């Protein structure tokens, strides 16, 4: 049994449960016994997978039934062809036959007579501390994200649209092996819009502040980063804003050590911006977890986890000031026992192709 | 008042309601008074917009507050800065002050004292029949999707991965002005996997059956199509399978006339495949609606709308036969009064760059 499954078996034992019922893609990819489960469950998730110490039972649904049957030789796959009962009915029948009394589950379940199902996402808990396999895939995701950002910023020149620029970065990431890649640009002189107000067909002009936030998935793992730049010299206020974001990033990322309290790191960023009178313009989270999805730890205004060795998270301070502009820098950070390691290797000042 | 809002006002009148409360992006983009609302609400949706005969009130939430304030001069925008009450609280206060007694809403709402809120998505109903503006944007989305598919298939050659091929198509769509583009390839000799079992890093080989399904968004409108091909000569069974899918597509698309019953069109496809013994391998829908999202009409195994002049929908028969392979063809169809018009112009047999 590989060690992820070993740790799951121990968690089930402690809870007095016989199996873990998973409907979340993150947990399914994490626990499946396959060299690259993201090529089996390429999108979405299997309707249900039952992981116990002894075996794995997959209820694949009609769209992925053939693939699971052929590609998961170490699992019991309950086929679902046209006309068969839906997977959740098959699950219910299976549980009755197998006599499983208690399950943990990563999703709220309808009641199934004879089986107690407790919502307890032990998968998310176990996934928090990254193992060697996680790290290898995350480094690859970070490398490909780096390539995308470098390629996009090298393509920047006044007269092109942000779509033309991000097309280059997206293509580079797909060619390098990302199964999915999307770039969310925000561009404009005096850009202080976040999730809105972006016309990606607008032409880039001298004096713009440009930031590109990007995400890709590589073997199911998120690659995610952001870089910001001024097109040309910019104004003194724009240069000050960009330098302040860089300063906030450096301080926050260096504080990401085991035992650090997230809320203190967040407050440090607030203080940096407050010194410029911009505290009210830092409106979003500082960190989300990294990995296969829905990952801990997170750091935002309302809550901040205490960091542990083995955590992986983004660090992305950004500030968006009406009349000046907006900027964000985001790197992927691994919290090792000896301190923060930047999985993102691209310099925080991107090279423009001007 | 533009005619979409005129029709909405009439629908509200008939229901005895004073306003339409919208949380769905599709409806927000449809009714907002702006030349291209997709550049204002670039992603996601505003937490709430209230459309009445007299005016539009936008409750934007903190991330998009500045953009809405600056870019929607014809709307009342309730600003949301850091520390302000959340948008739904502001909505409640607004409703109380304005004395609105009855609203229709496109989403289930928490109770708000003093206002009756009826879940009735009149927006989806009105959006079904396409107007000139819809058609112009949909033709543009179809044109860009065409370009993506042509570019990708021209890049196909044995020895490349599907990622390398779809990267070319994706980049072409972004450069041509799609704000978002994603290609979902499925490749493999004997491919009969649908939403699973795709390793996009697998190298394309002589004898493979390849299909590429693709989606892009252009000014908020979906562009969507699929093409299939055999790499090289293929086997007689593979050629028969591909020809049968083409035949099923032609018959189904030509049947998409006003008054046609969706379930009969669906049955026609089932019969075509049944004649080959493949009925059980046609497992998905035939059609989804097209437009700004969550569009009617749809045609699937369980239900089929009766088609009306002004409808727009996909036509995408596909069949995935163990031991032979899988193929799907998908075009965008506009149901005009005089019959089906293919918005997709790319030939159903794509040109390969072999």
Interface residues (C-beta under 8 A of the other chain):
Chain A: X36 X39 X40 X41 X42 X43 X44 X60 X62 X63 X64 X66 X67 X68 X70 X71 X81 X82 X83 X163 X164 X166 X167 X168 X170 X171 X172 X174 X175 X177 X178 X179 X180 X181 X182 X184 X192 X193 X194 X195 X196 X197 X198 X199 X200 X201 X279 X280 X281 X283 X284 X320 X322
Chain B: X36 X39 X40 X41 X42 X43 X44 X60 X62 X63 X64 X66 X67 X68 X70 X71 X81 X82 X83 X163 X164 X166 X167 X168 X170 X171 X172 X174 X175 X177 X178 X179 X180 X181 X182 X184 X192 X193 X194 X195 X196 X197 X198 X199 X200 X201 X279 X280 X281 X283 X284 X320 X322
